[in-house]
Amino acid sequence: MDSRLNDRYQRLVSEHMNSSERLSAGLKALPDKISSFASTQAAWRFYQNESVSLSKLQEPLTVAAHQGILAHCMNFALCVHDWSRLSYKHANKPDTYAITHDTDIGYDLQTSLIISDQTGQPLAPVAQRLVSSEGSFATYQEANPQPIVQNHLDEVSDCIQFLDGQGFAKPLVHLIDREGDSIGHIRRWEATGSHWLVRVKDNPKVDYQAKPMACKTVAQKLAFSKTREVRYQGQTYWQWVAETDVTLTRPAKPSQKKSKKPAMPGIPVAARLVVSRLLSDEGDVLAEWLLLTNVKDVDASTIALWYYWRWQIECFFKLVKSAGHHLESWQQESALAIAKRLLVASMACVTVWAIAADKSKEAAELRLFLIKLSGRQMRHKKEFTNPALLSGLWVFLSMLEIMEAYSQEELDSLKATAQQFLGKDV
């Protein structure tokens, strides 16, 4: 993009450094001497510009991912893939559709988020796709919209192949929840040399000690080791981990449940079955994750911790939805317009994550200052939250804009006028 569009992009990112409200989720204009209407018009022109494509808006996020991987990843970069429904019943959006049933109206969002293999800190979303009734809009495909909407695992497999070719400094490990338990797609990832970590269901069988056996049954035969304390549903519990080598030999079933196509046999896939359990003090199993991966030379407790960090993508969805930008209240009139604004808001999230991840004394002082400006209360021993940083950052940026836009004499005059209404002496 040219310098004018770049300047507007930077301005829009700054204007998304705020925690909005559901009933006022529109663009927030910084308080300079430009009117809010003019700011809104400039944003509309920016998004309508043909040079402003999804791939162009993704470029700064990808650069941030490259930089974040160099700074915060040791051996691998974790790439979490997940889906989130965006619910809209706004009459001004003609391309929404019934995602799962007649009253579930909106768009389907897929996001791929890079996180650190050392801390679980989110770094940047490197791919996003928004599906509408007219097709799908993806940051990694120039021809938008794609007229044929693939199922989730087909689309994320294309995304994985694209991301593995982006030359990141560390190899990616692709994390997917139980939706990724598909032997046909696992074989595809294996064939392209991808690193994958998938949560699997209880019943699918693997070959264990030369016998086909359900993953749940295999887990019951393993010896567990006590590894670390983790937070789960607001409480702290011990995580116990076990692992064994297994082989996947079952045929791939058709993706459509009612399909008459026969199951497709394939080559065996060697994998590690890692079982992670959270136990109460009384020894009750509170949660269990059955994990399959082809990542070698990484101990099982680290694999379990990587999957535990998968929740960071849920925090991203929460930050752009109910806890931050209120994405589901945006008034843009199409999936493409929503997708473009989402990429701008995502860059604001990346800025907040960078502030959160910085270990310097200066960054710690900035976080404390932003929390004070946000006016939010933190839980005991909780230094900050990302939504609170976002809220405080907006106040700080507004203060800086005021100081740039108004002279000291103008501010003194405004202060005197305000104090008259507040009943205070000038």
WOTA-V314765 format. One record per residue. N is the residue number from 1. PSI is psi in degrees with one decimal (999 if undefined). OMEGA is omega in degrees with one decimal (none if undefined). Layout:
N&PSI&OMEGA / N&PSI&OMEGA
//
This chain:
1&150.9&179.6 / 2&173.0&-173.8 / 3&-35.7&179.8 / 4&-44.0&178.1 / 5&-35.8&176.7 / 6&-42.0&178.3 / 7&-41.6&179.0 / 8&-38.9&177.2 / 9&-47.6&179.1 / 10&-38.7&179.6 / 11&-43.4&-179.3 / 12&-39.2&176.9 / 13&-44.3&177.9 / 14&-37.9&-179.3 / 15&-11.2&173.5 / 16&6.7&174.5 / 17&58.2&-178.6 / 18&155.7&174.4 / 19&105.8&-172.2 / 20&178.3&177.4 / 21&154.5&-176.3 / 22&-37.6&-177.0 / 23&-3.5&176.8 / 24&62.3&-175.3 / 25&13.5&178.8 / 26&-179.2&-179.5 / 27&134.4&176.3 / 28&118.6&178.9 / 29&132.8&175.0 / 30&146.2&-171.0 / 31&60.4&171.0 / 32&-161.0&-177.1 / 33&6.5&174.6 / 34&135.5&-176.8 / 35&154.7&178.0 / 36&-36.0&179.6 / 37&-42.9&179.2 / 38&-38.4&178.4 / 39&-41.1&178.7 / 40&-41.4&178.1 / 41&-40.4&179.4 / 42&-39.0&178.0 / 43&-42.0&-180.0 / 44&-44.8&179.5 / 45&-37.7&179.5 / 46&-49.6&-177.2 / 47&-27.9&-179.9 / 48&-13.4&-177.8 / 49&129.9&-177.6 / 50&-22.6&179.1 / 51&-16.6&-177.5 / 52&83.9&179.6 / 53&167.8&177.5 / 54&-40.8&-179.2 / 55&-36.4&177.4 / 56&-42.4&179.5 / 57&-22.7&177.3 / 58&-25.5&-173.4 / 59&-47.0&178.8 / 60&-33.4&178.2 / 61&-40.0&178.3 / 62&-40.1&175.4 / 63&-43.5&178.0 / 64&-36.5&177.8 / 65&-44.9&177.2 / 66&-46.2&-179.2 / 67&-41.3&-179.9 / 68&-38.4&179.2 / 69&-42.7&178.0 / 70&-36.5&-174.0 / 71&-30.2&-167.8 / 72&-2.4&-178.7 / 73&143.5&-177.9 / 74&-65.8&-176.2 / 75&-30.8&-179.0 / 76&162.7&166.7 / 77&127.8&-178.1 / 78&129.5&179.8 / 79&108.4&-176.7 / 80&127.2&178.3 / 81&132.1&178.2 / 82&168.8&-177.1 / 83&149.7&177.7 / 84&131.9&177.3 / 85&135.8&174.3 / 86&114.1&-174.9 / 87&122.3&177.3 / 88&131.4&170.8 / 89&18.2&-179.2 / 90&132.2&-179.8 / 91&-15.5&-176.5 / 92&5.8&-179.7 / 93&93.0&-175.9 / 94&-9.5&-175.7 / 95&14.4&172.4 / 96&165.2&-179.4 / 97&166.5&178.3 / 98&106.4&-172.0 / 99&-52.1&-180.0 / 100&-28.8&178.7 / 101&176.9&-169.3 / 102&-30.4&-177.9 / 103&-1.3&178.1 / 104&79.8&-171.2 / 105&133.7&176.8 / 106&-141.7&178.6 / 107&160.2&176.7 / 108&122.1&-176.7 / 109&129.4&171.9 / 110&132.0&-178.7 / 111&142.0&173.6 / 112&116.3&-171.7 / 113&127.5&175.8 / 114&131.6&174.2 / 115&160.3&-177.5 / 116&139.8&175.8 / 117&-4.9&-179.6 / 118&-35.2&-174.1 / 119&-14.0&-173.9 / 120&5.3&-179.4 / 121&129.0&175.2 / 122&140.6&-177.3 / 123&-52.3&179.7 / 124&144.0&168.8 / 125&129.1&-176.2 / 126&-5.9&176.3 / 127&142.9&174.1 / 128&147.1&178.1 / 129&133.3&178.7 / 130&124.9&-176.6 / 131&130.8&178.4 / 132&-177.2&177.6 / 133&-17.9&-178.4 / 134&-3.6&-178.0 / 135&-164.1&-177.4 / 136&145.8&-179.7 / 137&117.5&-175.8 / 138&144.4&179.7 / 139&-18.1&-175.1 / 140&14.1&176.3 / 141&121.0&-175.0 / 142&-38.0&-177.6 / 143&101.3&-179.2 / 144&139.2&-2.3 / 145&157.9&172.5 / 146&120.2&-172.6 / 147&-29.4&-178.9 / 148&117.8&179.9 / 149&118.0&-179.6 / 150&165.7&171.3 / 151&167.9&-171.3 / 152&-47.6&-174.3 / 153&-30.8&174.1 / 154&-44.0&-178.0 / 155&-39.3&-179.0 / 156&-26.3&175.3 / 157&-40.2&174.1 / 158&-40.5&179.7 / 159&-43.9&179.0 / 160&-45.2&-179.6 / 161&-40.3&177.9 / 162&-47.5&-175.7 / 163&-36.1&178.7 / 164&-18.7&178.9 / 165&10.7&-175.5 / 166&0.4&173.7 / 167&35.4&176.4 / 168&151.9&-174.3 / 169&-25.5&177.9 / 170&146.4&177.0 / 171&143.9&-179.9 / 172&141.1&167.9 / 173&118.2&-174.2 / 174&119.6&-178.2 / 175&129.1&178.8 / 176&142.7&178.2 / 177&-167.2&-172.6 / 178&-18.4&176.3 / 179&-23.2&179.5 / 180&2.7&-179.8 / 181&75.7&-178.9 / 182&111.4&-174.7 / 183&-33.3&178.9 / 184&-42.6&179.1 / 185&-35.4&175.8 / 186&-41.1&177.1 / 187&-36.8&178.3 / 188&-44.8&179.2 / 189&-38.4&179.8 / 190&-40.3&-177.3 / 191&-28.6&-179.7 / 192&3.7&176.8 / 193&18.7&-179.9 / 194&150.6&170.8 / 195&130.5&-176.2 / 196&150.4&176.6 / 197&114.2&-171.5 / 198&135.6&169.7 / 199&132.7&-176.5 / 200&163.5&179.7 / 201&172.0&-175.1 / 202&-39.0&-165.4 / 203&-32.2&-178.1 / 204&139.7&-173.2 / 205&147.8&172.0 / 206&161.9&175.6 / 207&117.0&-179.0 / 208&120.1&-176.5 / 209&45.3&175.4 / 210&16.5&178.8 / 211&137.0&174.6 / 212&132.4&-173.8 / 213&141.8&177.5 / 214&144.9&-178.6 / 215&-39.6&179.9 / 216&-39.3&179.2 / 217&-40.3&177.2 / 218&-42.9&-178.7 / 219&-35.9&-178.4 / 220&-14.9&-178.7 / 221&-3.4&-172.5 / 222&155.7&176.0 / 223&129.6&-174.3 / 224&149.0&176.7 / 225&140.7&178.3 / 226&125.2&-171.5 / 227&-56.4&-172.5 / 228&164.9&172.3 / 229&136.7&177.8 / 230&161.2&178.1 / 231&136.4&178.3 / 232&118.7&-178.9 / 233&43.5&175.5 / 234&-1.8&-179.1 / 235&164.1&179.1 / 236&128.9&-179.9 / 237&161.7&176.1 / 238&138.4&175.8 / 239&129.4&178.1 / 240&139.5&-173.0 / 241&141.8&173.3 / 242&159.0&178.1 / 243&160.6&173.1 / 244&162.4&175.7 / 245&138.3&178.2 / 246&170.3&175.6 / 247&136.5&178.8 / 248&115.8&-177.8 / 249&-6.9&-174.2 / 250&153.1&177.7 / 251&158.2&179.5 / 252&126.9&178.4 / 253&153.4&176.5 / 254&147.3&-178.2 / 255&-28.8&177.5 / 256&125.9&-174.5 / 257&-36.3&-176.3 / 258&11.1&-178.9 / 259&143.1&178.5 / 260&2.5&178.8 / 261&141.9&179.7 / 262&157.9&174.8 / 263&144.0&-175.2 / 264&117.1&175.7 / 265&160.7&179.8 / 266&177.9&-177.9 / 267&150.0&176.5 / 268&146.0&178.6 / 269&118.8&176.2 / 270&135.0&-176.3 / 271&168.3&172.9 / 272&131.4&171.2 / 273&113.9&178.2 / 274&126.2&-178.2 / 275&123.7&179.9 / 276&127.6&178.9 / 277&143.9&169.8 / 278&123.0&-175.8 / 279&142.8&172.6 / 280&171.6&177.7 / 281&-24.0&179.1 / 282&-2.5&178.6 / 283&7.5&178.4 / 284&140.8&177.9 / 285&111.1&-179.1 / 286&-31.1&179.3 / 287&148.1&178.2 / 288&134.6&176.6 / 289&123.4&175.5 / 290&116.8&-171.8 / 291&134.4&171.9 / 292&138.8&179.0 / 293&155.4&172.6 / 294&9.7&178.8 / 295&126.0&-179.7 / 296&170.6&174.6 / 297&25.4&172.6 / 298&127.9&-174.1 / 299&156.5&-173.8 / 300&-35.1&-179.3 / 301&-34.1&176.8 / 302&-41.0&176.3 / 303&-44.1&179.6 / 304&-39.2&179.3 / 305&-39.3&177.3 / 306&-45.3&-178.5 / 307&-35.2&176.5 / 308&-35.5&179.8 / 309&-7.4&179.3 / 310&-24.6&-178.6 / 311&-14.1&179.5 / 312&-30.6&178.9 / 313&-29.8&174.4 / 314&-35.2&176.3 / 315&-35.4&176.0 / 316&-47.0&178.3 / 317&-39.3&179.4 / 318&-37.7&-178.4 / 319&-37.9&179.5 / 320&-9.4&178.9 / 321&-107.2&-167.5 / 322&-26.2&-174.0 / 323&1.5&-176.2 / 324&-83.2&-170.1 / 325&-7.4&180.0 / 326&54.3&-178.6 / 327&-36.3&-176.4 / 328&2.5&174.2 / 329&3.5&180.0 / 330&144.5&-175.0 / 331&4.7&175.8 / 332&149.5&-164.8 / 333&9.0&178.4 / 334&163.3&178.3 / 335&-39.1&-179.3 / 336&-42.9&179.3 / 337&-40.9&176.5 / 338&-44.3&-177.6 / 339&-40.5&179.8 / 340&-46.2&-179.6 / 341&-34.7&179.1 / 342&-38.1&179.4 / 343&-35.3&175.5 / 344&-46.0&178.4 / 345&-33.9&178.5 / 346&-35.4&178.0 / 347&-34.2&174.5 / 348&-40.1&177.0 / 349&-40.9&179.2 / 350&-40.1&178.3 / 351&-44.1&178.9 / 352&-42.2&178.9 / 353&-37.2&179.1 / 354&-40.7&176.5 / 355&-40.4&-178.9 / 356&-33.5&-174.0 / 357&-20.1&-174.9 / 358&129.9&-176.5 / 359&3.6&-177.5 / 360&159.3&177.5 / 361&-39.0&-178.5 / 362&-40.9&179.4 / 363&-37.6&177.8 / 364&-41.2&177.7 / 365&-38.5&177.4 / 366&-43.5&179.6 / 367&-44.5&179.5 / 368&-41.6&179.2 / 369&-43.6&-179.2 / 370&-36.8&178.2 / 371&-39.8&177.2 / 372&-43.5&179.4 / 373&-32.2&-179.2 / 374&-25.5&-177.6 / 375&13.6&-176.4 / 376&149.6&177.0 / 377&134.9&178.4 / 378&151.0&172.9 / 379&160.8&-179.7 / 380&130.3&179.7 / 381&12.2&176.0 / 382&115.2&-176.1 / 383&-41.9&-176.2 / 384&166.6&168.1 / 385&155.0&179.9 / 386&-42.1&176.5 / 387&-36.2&178.9 / 388&-39.5&175.4 / 389&-41.3&178.9 / 390&-43.6&-179.7 / 391&-44.1&179.4 / 392&-34.3&-179.8 / 393&-37.5&178.1 / 394&-43.1&178.7 / 395&-42.4&-178.7 / 396&-45.2&178.3 / 397&-37.0&177.5 / 398&-41.8&177.4 / 399&-45.0&-179.5 / 400&-40.0&177.9 / 401&-41.1&178.9 / 402&-44.0&-178.0 / 403&-30.2&177.1 / 404&-35.3&-171.4 / 405&-24.2&-174.4 / 406&142.1&176.8 / 407&166.6&178.4 / 408&-37.7&179.5 / 409&-41.4&178.6 / 410&-40.4&179.2 / 411&-39.6&178.2 / 412&-39.3&179.4 / 413&-43.3&178.1 / 414&-39.4&178.1 / 415&-43.5&-179.9 / 416&-41.4&179.1 / 417&-44.1&-179.9 / 418&-40.7&-178.3 / 419&-27.7&175.5 / 420&-41.3&179.3 / 421&-27.3&-179.6 / 422&-3.0&178.4 / 423&27.0&-179.3 / 424&151.7&176.6 / 425&143.6&178.6 / 426&999&none
//
